[in-house]
């Protein structure tokens, strides 16, 4: 492939790199690896007819993304479809999508308060989550036995009530911030704690009424082994 495609050969170090990985004999050897983007680029360089279905699929995905830029509602419909294929109910999906919108409103508000760093977003989100459920997102993932390095989203493994109280904590935080307009990161952190605290009170009252904990090790969908 490197001999056939001059461009691919020129950027070989960009598309493919050596990565030390454990082998079947227990030793570590450097193996040629590539990212998802690099693999797609390599597929495009293959002249074989057998690669044509993959190339058509890449073209179709590209067209869909362009269509979604022109009409963002298509992206939401695609998200619903993907969650349905994974086995989620329409009721759960509606809450999940609503939660995404509430999260976006919150990050917009934080930007208004001068917070733009992803790390700061993570810290503030963890503050809300800890106040709401008594544990940080990482602690909650461990509690649910979600692997640390996996790409599995904590919210995708929550029950309906888990999603509801997550939304409540973020929405109340947004409302308090809009009213008080905190100027420093520490002030925003205090607001995040208060917003999560309101959701915590509501969660505990709910648990008293239904006789069971909202914070559970159960996942909405069973994790693959």
N, C-alpha and C positions, 0 to 999 in steps of 0.2 A: 504493500500500500504506500509506503514511503517513497519507493522508486516511481510508482505510477502517478502519484499526486504531489507535485512540487510544493504546493502551498502547505499541504499536510506535513511534508517533510521539513519545511522551514519552521513550522510551529509545533514540531513533535513534542518538544519540552513543555509546551502549553497544554496540548491535548492529552499527552501521556507522560507519566513520571514514574520513577522507581520508588516503590514503597515497601518497607520491610514488613513481612507478614509471616506468621507461623505456618509451617508446612506439616504434612502428615507424619514426618519423622521427628517432629518436635523441635526442629531447628528453625531459625528465622532466616529467610532469604529475601533478597530484593526482587520484587515482581513488578512487571510493567502494569500500571493501573491507570484508570482514567475516570474523570467525573462524568456525571450524566450528560452534561453539555458536550464533553469530549467524545463520548460514545456516539451521540447523535451526529456529530460532525464526521466521525469515521464512517458511520453507516451511509452518509450522503456521498462518500468518496468511493463506495463499492460499486463497480460497474455491472455486477451480476444481476440477472433478472430476478433471482431469488430475494434480492434486497429491495425490489420494487415495492412490495406491500408495506414495508417499513417506511420507505420514502413517501409513499402516498399518505400514510398515517401521520407522518410529521407535517406534511403539507396541510392536511385536514386540521390538525391541532393548531397550526399557525393561523389558518383562516378563522377558526373559532375564536382565538384570542383577539384578532383584529375586529371581528364582529362584536365582541364584548366591550372593546374600547369605544365603539360607536354606540352601543346600546348596553350599558352596565347591568340592566335587568337580566340579560342573558347569563351573566356570571352567577347571579343568585339562583337562577333556574338550574344551572349546571351543578351548583353546590348542593341543591336539594336532591337532584338526581343521584349524585355520588353518595350522599348519606343514605338515601333509600336503598341503593345497591348494597350498602354495608349492613343493612338490616334495621336501621333506625326507624321509629314510627314517625308519622307526619307531625304528631303533636310535639314530640321531642325535637324534631328538626326546626319547627317554628320557634321554639324557645332558644335553640342554639343560634339561629340566624338573628333573632332579636338581641341576643347577648352580644353578638359581634357588632351590631349597630350601636349598642350602649357603650361598648368598649371604645369604639371609634369616637363617640361623643366625648368620652372621658379624656382620651389622648389629645383631642382637639382643644379641650379646656386646659390641659396641662401645657400645651404649646402656647396658649394665650398667657399663661403664667410664667413663660420663659423657660420651660423645661422641654428640651428637644433630644436629650441623650437616651438611647435605648436602655442603657444600664439603669438610668434613673427611673425610667418607666417600670422596669422590672422590680426595682426596690419598692416603689410606691404600690405596685400591684400586689407584691408580696405582703405589704403592710395591711392592705385591705383584706386579703385572703386570710392572714393570720388572725386579724380581729374578728372576721366572720366565722371561721371554722376552728380557730385555736391552733392552727398550724400553717406554716408557709407552703407555697406551691410544691417545693421540693420535698418537704416533710409529708405533704398530702400524697404525692406520687409514691413515696416509699410505703406509706400506710396502705395504699391500694396495690402495692407490689408491681408498680409500673417501672420497668428497667430505666436506670439513670440516663443511659446514653441512647435510649430509643427516641424516635421522633413522635411517639404516641402523645397526643395532646390530653392533658388532664381533664379539660372540660368535655372532651369527647368520651370520657369514661365516667362521667357523672350521671346521676339519676336526674329526673325532672326537678325535684326539690333542690338538689345541689345547684343546678343551673339557675333556678329562681333566686336563691339567696346570694349567689355570685352576682347576678344582675342587680339585685337590690343594693348590695354594698357599693357597687360601682356607680349606680345612679344617684344614690344619696351623696356620695363623695363629690360627684359632678355638681349637684345642686348646692352643696355647702360652699364649694370652691367658687361657683358663679356668684354667690351672695357675698362672700367675705373677701374674695380676690387675694389669696395669700401671695406674698411677694418672694419668699425664700423657699428653698428646698425643704428645710426643717418645718416650716409652716405648712407646706403641702403634705408633708409626711404626717403631721398631726391631723390634718383634715382627712387624709386617707384612713387613719386609725379610727376617727370618729364615724366616718361613713360605714366602715366595716363593723363598727360597734353596734350601729343601729340594726344591721342585718343579723348580727349575733343575737341580739335580744329577740328579734322576730323568730330566728331559728330555734332558740331554746323554748320559746312559748309554743311553737309548732310541735316540737318534740314532746312537750308535756301533753298536748292534746291528742297526738296520734300514738303515743306510747312507744316510740322507737326513735333511734338516733338518725339524723339526717347525714351525719358524718359516718360513712360506712366503708368497709373494705370491698364491698361489692362494686362491680363495674357495670355500666349500662349494657355493654357488650362484653362477652367473654374474651379475654386477651388470648391471642394465639400463643401456644407454648413455644 
